[in-house]
Each structure stands twice: as C-alpha cells, then as structure tokens.
C-alpha cells in the first residue's frame, strides 16, 4: 500500500511517520524547502516526544521519504492524504481552505483510476463534496473516491493517540473508498481498535463537534473554579467528584488560564460560523469562545491582584509559555495575552520553558529568557506558573523563594500544594482552591 501525504506539518508528519511504521510506503510532500531540508537531514522541525526516533527508524527502513515533487508521489499512490493547513480566516472566523483547494488542483492532473483522496486536515462540513466536484470538473475521465479521515491527535501524546486510538473515524460515500481505507487501518483494527465508517458530512462535523465539546468542558471547569473561590470550595475536589461520574469522565477538568493551541480556538470558531450559516446557531459554543478570551484577560488581572494591586516596576518570573506541556506550540497560548498585558502595566518579564523559547522569542518581545527556572526566578517579585511541564513539578520551592526578592506565587495550573508553597515562604494563589478557605490545611 502506497501513501502520499501532502503536508509535512504537525498532522501530516506524525500521520506519515505512524503509517510508515505500520509497514506502508509513504512519501511526504511539502512546499517548504527549509522544512524538507531539515527532514532530509534527519532533523524534526517540530517538537513531539518520540517523533524523531520514529521518523529515523522508518527512513532507515526505506518506508518514508520527503519530497517537494508531487506528480510522481501521486501517480504511484493508492491513497493521497490532504494534511495542509486550514487556519481561521481573518474577519469571519471561518476555516480558510485555500491550501486544500490548491492541493486538489495540483494533484488532479496526476491521479490514476481507483485512487482515494482523503482529507486529514480539519475541514468544514461539505468540503469533501466540494473536493469531489472540483476533481470531477478537472478530471472527468478519472475514477476516484473522496473520503474524510479527521485526526484526533493531542500534542504531546500524538504517536500514542495515533497507534492506540479511541476510534478511527472515516467518512466515505462509496465502496472503493471504504475498502481502501479499511486496508490502510487494518494494522489497528487487527488490534481491536474501532474503525468507524460514516458519511463524509458526519465525519467532518464530528471533528468540530468533538473539539468544541472539549473546549466547552475546559471553559465549564474554569467557571466552576471561579465559583469555588467565592464559596470556599476546592475545584480539585469538585472536579474529582464530577469526573467520577461515567457520563462526564475525568479528562479536561483541570482549571487554568484558558485553552489554546492549534485546534480548539480555530475549530470552535469554525463550528460557530458553520452553524450560523446553516441557520442552526450553536449558542453554547459561541459563548465558549467569548468566555475563553475573557478568561485570559482575567488571569492577567489576577496576577495584579496577587501583587498588591499593581505590577508596575515589578519583575515576574514565568514558568512555561507554551499552551500545554510536551509541545513547542505557541498558537493561541494564554501567555500571548497575559504576558504582554503585564508588560503594558509596567512589569518586567523573565521566562523559562523547556521547548517553547524558539517560537516564543518571536511572539513575546522584551521577555528575558532563561534555561534554568532558578535563574529565571532570581530577584523576581512574582513567580507565575503558566504551563505544567513535568520539569517544574519537583522544583525546590524553598530554593525558588530564596532566589526571589518577593514572595508571591501565582499557580495557574495548580502544580504546587498550597501548604508546601506556604511552608516555603510563599504567598500562594492557585486556581479555584477556595483562596481564603483554610488553605493551610491543603
């Protein structure tokens, strides 16, 4: 089975590497010459745990290659996956399908009878049907199938998510596409991974619905955390209690400074736009988008309150700037709202992140960068935890406090125990921990 993966970004590269590890022959196509040069030197342009070893192993085995030449890869392929970017379009919040349709136009002259074209990118409902229409107009002589196969990969655990999925979702409207896609995923189905076949429209919508539901779950627990602080409850206890309900589940119930990343913000926005156009507005989802942005601004104000009402002239040491741990992704990270806000109020920001610095330096000007958390904390008035990297969990709080000039610890991920932080000499502020309620007992 031969696969052509158009796009060597996060989704395309992870998917291509995992398919090649199944034993399939994969050619990964990308227009970015710099990215191709890195890949062909054995360097991985993104950070994802385990991806470098996976790619190296399959390059050595001859099962994956990287190229900028589309025609040959498409002519030889049984399946062409479209894994190009679908960013939010400025002005209306809709998914920009420019790269998808450009890829369709470029591959059309080279497809052979029986080929299957499958969207891996997250695309709005109806995209598969439009791809089919365009291909038929360009190649009325060709027989092909168009499928939808949305990814459900979490940054930081993408390889495991691909190889041990909750489900594989495939949208197909005809038999050949279903047969080929079943074959592609046979290495997973033989291990009892559920491969679900639905209509193209159902697959396309399910991706947006899943991400929007998870974004809503995060937003819900963030608002419950605010309520906990007002009534003296502990959000960790509340989250554990409601997460024990099998109908709810424990995942995505960790409060914080708001969601970010490459998926949730754009997918929530795109679903809201699609629903409005279909005259079936998803008002809950629209509210999630609004509340999440307000959350990030409120978290900046929280740092000010914890600092005595003002951060002017103060130095803030920040642990973590990426939107989540185990990734270098800065897209829509809460830090991109919170840190400039604090700087605009007169604060000096010093930061440490295990993987985020290369991207963050371009997005967060005037931030001082450090490799070591203790060095970042040296002389700081406030310590702010924005990303729950494992590297930060076991830090010596007494050493951190000794390095600082001030004693304020704002823990936006609830990484540290309030009692341990207070024992180390910190004035501790967590999220949803009943701030004034007997925190010494926690």
C-alpha positions as CSV (number, residue, x, y, z in Angstrom):
1,X,0.0,0.0,0.0
2,X,1.5,3.4,-1.1
3,X,0.5,6.6,0.6
4,X,1.1,10.2,-0.5
5,X,0.9,12.7,2.4
6,X,0.5,16.2,1.2
7,X,1.8,18.4,4.1
8,X,4.7,17.7,6.5
9,X,3.3,19.9,9.3
10,X,2.3,18.5,12.6
11,X,-0.6,16.4,11.5
12,X,1.0,15.3,8.2
13,X,4.4,14.4,9.7
14,X,3.0,12.5,12.7
15,X,0.5,10.6,10.5
16,X,3.1,9.8,7.8
17,X,5.6,8.5,10.3
18,X,2.9,6.3,12.0
19,X,1.6,4.9,8.7
20,X,5.2,4.1,7.7
21,X,5.7,2.3,11.0
22,X,2.7,0.1,10.0
23,X,4.8,-1.0,7.1
24,X,3.2,1.2,4.4
25,X,5.4,3.1,1.9
26,X,4.9,6.8,2.5
27,X,6.0,9.9,0.6
28,X,5.5,13.1,2.4
29,X,5.2,16.2,0.2
30,X,5.8,19.7,1.3
31,X,6.5,23.0,-0.4
32,X,8.6,24.4,2.4
33,X,12.1,23.9,1.2
34,X,13.6,24.7,4.6
35,X,11.4,22.1,6.3
36,X,12.3,19.5,3.6
37,X,15.9,20.2,4.1
38,X,15.7,19.6,7.8
39,X,13.7,16.4,7.4
40,X,16.1,15.0,4.8
41,X,19.0,15.8,7.2
42,X,17.2,13.7,9.8
43,X,16.1,16.8,11.8
44,X,12.5,17.2,13.0
45,X,11.1,20.7,12.6
46,X,8.5,20.3,15.4
47,X,8.7,19.0,19.0
48,X,6.7,15.9,19.7
49,X,8.0,13.2,22.1
50,X,9.3,10.2,20.2
51,X,8.8,11.5,16.7
52,X,12.5,11.9,15.9
53,X,13.1,8.2,16.7
54,X,10.0,7.1,14.8
55,X,11.0,9.0,11.7
56,X,14.6,7.9,11.8
57,X,13.7,4.3,12.1
58,X,11.4,4.3,9.1
59,X,13.7,6.4,7.0
60,X,16.4,3.8,7.6
61,X,14.0,1.1,6.7
62,X,13.1,2.9,3.4
63,X,9.4,3.2,4.3
64,X,9.2,7.1,4.4
65,X,10.7,9.8,2.3
66,X,10.3,13.5,2.0
67,X,10.0,15.4,-1.3
68,X,8.8,18.6,-2.9
69,X,7.8,16.7,-6.1
70,X,4.1,16.0,-6.2
71,X,3.5,14.3,-9.6
72,X,5.4,11.1,-9.1
73,X,4.1,10.6,-5.5
74,X,0.5,11.0,-6.6
75,X,0.8,8.7,-9.6
76,X,2.2,5.9,-7.5
77,X,-0.2,6.3,-4.6
78,X,-3.2,4.2,-3.5
79,X,-4.3,7.0,-1.1
80,X,-3.5,10.7,-1.1
81,X,-4.0,12.4,2.3
82,X,-4.5,16.1,2.4
83,X,-2.8,17.4,5.6
84,X,-2.4,21.0,4.8
85,X,-3.2,24.0,7.0
86,X,-6.8,25.2,7.5
87,X,-6.2,28.4,9.5
88,X,-9.0,30.7,10.7
89,X,-9.8,33.2,8.0
90,X,-9.5,36.8,9.2
91,X,-12.7,38.7,9.6
92,X,-15.3,35.9,9.7
93,X,-13.8,33.1,11.8
94,X,-14.3,30.5,9.0
95,X,-11.7,27.9,8.1
96,X,-9.5,29.0,5.2
97,X,-9.5,26.2,2.6
98,X,-7.1,27.9,0.2
99,X,-4.3,25.3,0.7
100,X,-6.8,22.4,0.5
101,X,-8.1,23.5,-2.9
102,X,-4.6,24.4,-4.2
103,X,-3.5,20.9,-3.4
104,X,-6.5,19.5,-5.2
105,X,-5.7,21.5,-8.3
106,X,-2.1,20.4,-8.3
107,X,-2.8,16.7,-7.8
108,X,-5.7,16.5,-10.3
109,X,-3.6,16.0,-13.4
110,X,-1.7,13.1,-11.9
111,X,-4.4,10.9,-10.3
112,X,-5.0,7.5,-11.7
113,X,-8.2,5.4,-11.8
114,X,-9.0,3.9,-8.4
115,X,-7.1,6.4,-6.3
116,X,-8.6,7.6,-3.0
117,X,-8.2,11.3,-1.9
118,X,-8.8,11.7,1.8
119,X,-8.8,14.9,4.0
120,X,-6.7,14.6,7.1
121,X,-6.9,18.3,7.8
122,X,-9.8,19.6,9.8
123,X,-12.3,20.9,7.2
124,X,-15.9,22.3,7.4
125,X,-18.9,20.2,6.5
126,X,-19.3,19.9,2.8
127,X,-15.6,20.2,2.0
128,X,-15.3,16.6,0.8
129,X,-18.3,17.1,-1.6
130,X,-16.7,20.3,-2.9
131,X,-13.3,18.5,-3.5
132,X,-15.2,15.8,-5.4
133,X,-16.9,18.4,-7.5
134,X,-13.7,20.1,-8.4
135,X,-11.9,16.9,-9.2
136,X,-14.7,15.8,-11.5
137,X,-14.5,19.2,-13.3
138,X,-10.7,18.9,-13.7
139,X,-10.6,15.2,-14.4
140,X,-14.0,14.0,-15.8
141,X,-12.2,10.9,-17.2
142,X,-10.9,9.6,-13.9
143,X,-12.5,7.3,-11.4
144,X,-11.7,8.1,-7.8
145,X,-13.1,8.3,-4.3
146,X,-13.1,11.2,-1.8
147,X,-13.1,10.4,1.9
148,X,-12.8,12.3,5.2
149,X,-10.5,10.9,7.9
150,X,-10.2,13.6,10.7
151,X,-7.3,13.3,13.1
152,X,-7.8,13.2,16.9
153,X,-4.2,13.8,18.0
154,X,-3.2,15.5,21.2
155,X,0.1,17.4,21.0
156,X,2.5,15.8,23.4
157,X,1.0,12.3,23.0
158,X,0.3,12.2,19.3
159,X,2.1,9.0,18.5
160,X,0.2,7.0,21.1
161,X,-3.0,8.7,20.1
162,X,-2.4,7.5,16.5
163,X,-1.4,4.0,17.4
164,X,-3.8,3.4,20.3
165,X,-6.9,5.4,19.2
166,X,-10.2,5.7,21.0
167,X,-11.6,5.4,17.4
168,X,-10.6,5.9,13.8
169,X,-13.3,7.9,12.0
170,X,-13.6,7.5,8.2
171,X,-16.3,9.3,6.1
172,X,-16.9,7.5,2.8
173,X,-19.9,7.6,0.4
174,X,-18.9,4.7,-1.8
175,X,-17.5,1.2,-1.6
176,X,-14.0,1.5,-3.0
177,X,-13.0,4.3,-0.6
178,X,-14.2,2.3,2.3
179,X,-12.3,-0.8,1.2
180,X,-9.0,1.1,0.7
181,X,-9.3,3.0,4.0
182,X,-10.2,-0.2,5.8
183,X,-7.0,-1.7,4.4
184,X,-4.9,1.3,5.4
185,X,-6.1,1.0,9.0
186,X,-6.0,-2.8,9.2
187,X,-2.9,-2.8,11.4
188,X,-5.1,-1.0,14.0
189,X,-8.3,-2.9,13.5
190,X,-6.5,-6.2,13.9
191,X,-5.6,-5.0,17.4
192,X,-9.3,-4.3,18.1
193,X,-9.1,-0.5,17.6
194,X,-12.6,0.6,16.5
195,X,-12.6,1.9,12.9
196,X,-15.9,3.7,12.3
197,X,-17.3,4.3,8.8
198,X,-19.8,7.1,8.5
199,X,-20.9,9.6,5.8
200,X,-18.4,12.3,4.8
201,X,-20.6,15.0,6.3
202,X,-20.8,13.2,9.6
203,X,-17.1,12.7,9.8
204,X,-16.4,16.3,9.0
205,X,-18.9,17.6,11.6
206,X,-17.8,15.1,14.3
207,X,-14.3,16.5,14.4
208,X,-15.6,20.0,15.0
209,X,-18.2,18.8,17.5
210,X,-15.6,16.8,19.5
211,X,-13.1,19.6,19.8
212,X,-15.8,22.2,20.7
213,X,-17.3,19.9,23.3
214,X,-13.8,19.5,24.9
215,X,-13.3,23.3,24.8
216,X,-16.7,23.7,26.4
217,X,-15.7,21.3,29.2
218,X,-12.5,23.3,29.9
219,X,-14.4,26.5,29.9
220,X,-17.0,25.0,32.3
221,X,-14.5,23.9,34.9
222,X,-12.7,27.3,34.7
223,X,-16.0,29.0,35.6
224,X,-16.6,26.4,38.3
225,X,-13.1,27.3,39.7
226,X,-14.1,30.9,39.9
227,X,-17.3,29.9,41.8
228,X,-15.2,27.7,44.1
229,X,-13.1,30.7,45.1
230,X,-16.2,32.7,46.1
231,X,-17.9,30.0,48.1
232,X,-14.9,28.3,49.7
233,X,-14.9,25.1,47.7
234,X,-11.8,23.4,46.2
235,X,-12.1,22.9,42.4
236,X,-9.8,19.8,42.5
237,X,-12.3,18.1,44.9
238,X,-15.2,19.2,42.8
239,X,-13.6,18.1,39.5
240,X,-12.7,14.7,41.0
241,X,-16.3,14.2,42.3
242,X,-18.0,15.1,39.0
243,X,-15.3,13.3,36.9
244,X,-16.1,10.1,38.7
245,X,-19.5,10.1,37.0
246,X,-19.1,7.9,34.0
247,X,-21.3,10.2,31.9
248,X,-18.8,13.0,32.4
249,X,-15.4,11.5,32.9
250,X,-12.3,13.0,34.5
251,X,-10.4,14.3,31.4
252,X,-10.4,18.1,30.5
253,X,-11.5,19.0,34.0
254,X,-8.2,20.8,35.1
255,X,-8.8,24.5,35.5
256,X,-6.3,27.0,34.2
257,X,-5.8,30.3,32.2
258,X,-7.9,29.2,29.2
259,X,-7.4,26.8,26.3
260,X,-5.1,27.5,23.3
261,X,-3.3,25.5,20.7
262,X,-3.8,24.8,17.0
263,X,-7.2,23.1,17.3
264,X,-9.6,24.3,19.9
265,X,-9.6,28.0,19.1
266,X,-10.0,27.7,15.3
267,X,-12.4,24.7,15.5
268,X,-14.7,26.4,17.9
269,X,-14.7,29.5,15.7
270,X,-15.3,27.5,12.5
271,X,-18.1,25.4,14.0
272,X,-19.9,28.6,15.2
273,X,-19.6,30.1,11.8
274,X,-20.8,27.0,10.0
275,X,-23.8,26.7,12.3
276,X,-24.8,30.4,11.8
277,X,-24.6,29.9,8.0
278,X,-26.8,26.8,8.3
279,X,-29.3,28.8,10.4
280,X,-28.8,26.4,13.3
281,X,-26.7,28.5,15.7
282,X,-24.7,26.7,18.4
283,X,-25.0,29.5,21.1
284,X,-23.3,27.4,23.8
285,X,-20.2,27.1,21.5
286,X,-20.3,30.8,20.7
287,X,-20.3,31.6,24.4
288,X,-17.3,29.3,25.0
289,X,-15.3,31.3,22.5
290,X,-16.1,34.6,24.2
291,X,-15.6,33.3,27.8
292,X,-12.2,31.8,26.9
293,X,-10.8,35.1,25.7
294,X,-12.1,36.9,28.7
295,X,-10.5,34.3,30.9
296,X,-7.0,35.1,29.6
297,X,-7.5,38.8,30.3
298,X,-8.9,38.0,33.8
299,X,-5.8,35.9,34.6
300,X,-3.6,38.9,33.9
301,X,-5.7,40.9,36.3
302,X,-5.3,38.1,38.9
303,X,-1.5,38.5,38.8
304,X,-2.0,42.2,39.5
305,X,-4.3,41.5,42.5
306,X,-1.9,38.9,43.9
307,X,0.9,41.5,43.6
308,X,-1.0,44.0,45.8
309,X,-3.0,45.7,43.0
310,X,-0.2,46.6,40.6
311,X,2.7,45.0,38.8
312,X,4.3,48.3,37.8
313,X,8.1,48.2,38.4
314,X,7.9,44.5,39.4
315,X,9.7,41.6,38.0
316,X,7.7,38.5,37.1
317,X,9.3,35.1,36.6
318,X,7.2,32.9,34.3
319,X,7.4,29.1,34.3
320,X,6.1,27.8,30.9
321,X,4.8,29.8,27.9
322,X,3.5,27.1,25.5
323,X,-0.2,26.4,25.5
324,X,0.4,23.0,27.1
325,X,3.4,20.8,28.2
326,X,5.2,18.4,25.9
327,X,4.9,20.7,22.8
328,X,6.7,23.8,21.5
329,X,3.4,25.1,20.1
330,X,2.6,28.7,20.9
331,X,-0.5,29.1,18.9
332,X,-3.2,30.9,20.9
333,X,-1.3,30.2,24.1
334,X,-2.6,32.1,27.1
335,X,0.9,33.6,27.6
336,X,0.4,35.6,24.4
337,X,-2.4,37.6,26.1
338,X,-1.2,37.5,29.7
339,X,2.4,38.5,29.4
340,X,2.0,41.5,27.1
341,X,-0.8,42.7,29.4
342,X,1.6,42.6,32.4
343,X,4.3,44.3,30.4
344,X,1.9,47.0,29.4
345,X,1.2,47.6,33.1
346,X,4.9,48.2,33.8
347,X,6.2,44.7,34.7
348,X,9.5,43.1,33.6
349,X,9.0,39.5,32.5
350,X,11.6,36.7,32.8
351,X,10.7,33.3,31.4
352,X,11.7,29.7,31.2
353,X,10.2,27.0,29.0
354,X,11.8,23.6,28.1
355,X,10.8,23.8,24.4
356,X,8.9,27.0,23.7
357,X,11.6,29.6,23.6
358,X,12.4,29.4,19.8
359,X,8.8,30.2,18.8
360,X,8.1,32.4,21.8
361,X,11.0,34.8,21.3
362,X,9.4,35.9,18.0
363,X,6.0,36.4,19.7
364,X,6.9,37.8,23.1
365,X,9.3,40.7,22.6
366,X,11.2,42.2,25.5
367,X,11.0,39.0,27.6
368,X,14.2,37.8,29.2
369,X,14.8,34.1,28.6
370,X,16.5,31.5,30.9
371,X,17.2,27.8,30.7
372,X,17.1,27.3,34.4
373,X,14.0,28.1,36.5
374,X,16.0,29.2,39.5
375,X,17.9,31.7,37.3
376,X,14.6,33.0,35.9
377,X,13.4,33.5,39.5
378,X,16.5,35.4,40.6
379,X,15.4,38.7,42.0
380,X,11.8,38.3,40.9
381,X,8.9,39.7,42.9
382,X,6.3,37.2,41.5
383,X,6.6,33.6,40.3
384,X,3.9,32.8,37.7
385,X,3.2,29.2,36.6
386,X,1.5,29.2,33.1
387,X,2.4,25.7,31.8
388,X,2.5,22.5,33.8
389,X,5.7,21.0,32.4
390,X,6.9,18.0,34.5
391,X,10.2,19.7,34.8
392,X,8.6,22.2,37.1
393,X,6.7,19.9,39.4
394,X,9.6,18.8,41.6
395,X,11.4,22.1,41.9
396,X,12.7,23.0,45.4
397,X,10.2,25.7,46.4
398,X,12.4,26.9,49.2
399,X,15.3,27.4,46.8
400,X,12.9,29.3,44.4
401,X,11.7,31.5,47.2
402,X,15.3,32.2,48.4
403,X,16.2,33.3,44.8
404,X,13.4,35.8,44.7
405,X,13.0,39.3,46.1
406,X,9.3,38.9,46.6
407,X,7.1,36.1,47.9
408,X,4.1,35.9,45.5
409,X,3.4,32.6,43.7
410,X,0.6,32.6,41.2
411,X,0.0,29.0,40.2
412,X,-2.4,29.0,37.2
413,X,-2.1,25.2,36.8
414,X,-2.4,24.2,40.4
415,X,1.0,22.4,40.1
416,X,2.0,23.0,43.7
417,X,0.4,22.2,47.0
418,X,-0.7,25.4,48.8
419,X,0.6,24.1,52.1
420,X,4.0,23.3,50.7
421,X,4.2,26.6,48.9
422,X,3.3,28.4,52.2
423,X,5.8,26.4,54.1
424,X,8.4,27.5,51.7
425,X,7.5,31.1,52.4
426,X,5.3,31.9,49.5
427,X,2.1,33.9,49.4
428,X,0.2,31.4,47.3
429,X,-2.6,32.0,44.8
430,X,-4.0,28.9,42.9
431,X,-7.0,28.5,40.7
432,X,-10.3,27.5,42.3
433,X,-8.8,26.5,45.6
434,X,-11.1,28.5,47.9
435,X,-8.4,31.1,48.2
436,X,-9.4,32.3,51.7
437,X,-10.6,28.9,52.9
438,X,-8.2,27.2,55.3
439,X,-5.6,26.8,52.6
440,X,-3.1,26.0,55.2
441,X,-4.8,22.6,55.6
442,X,-4.4,21.7,51.9
